[in-house]
């Protein structure tokens, strides 16, 4: 499988931490996509971007029953107000 975009991924310990990180992104107005799965069952990723447009990912191997498919990068852009 070829990678559709260069990015940095951060391994997340468990499903609870993954969901907390997703909530923190949302609470801070940072668009994200996921959790979604490209790997085996249990694998899940949440994609987002930093203010400079770098693609980032939180990834865990302990979140079952998430949709399968690549991220929609058009939903990740935002204007940083820092």
Order of alpha helices (4+ residues) and beta strands (2+ residues): beta-alpha-beta-beta-beta
